[in-house]
């Protein structure tokens, strides 16, 4: 299974280096892996086992504040 995401935001700040953590439980306690965005806000991960996953931003790009919800 492959996962791809694109972070969007204000053109005044970079979208690079936002970190997204992938979990296999709805409570986001069991970490499977992470993805980090590139300069265009894109991140991906390949070859995960077929499953249901939850993705949460765990570190915001410079200029952005992490949403703790």
Secondary structure, DSSP 8 states (H G I E B T S, - for coil): --EEEE----TTS--TT-EEEEESSTTS-SEEEEEE--TTSEEEE----SS--EEEEEE--TT------
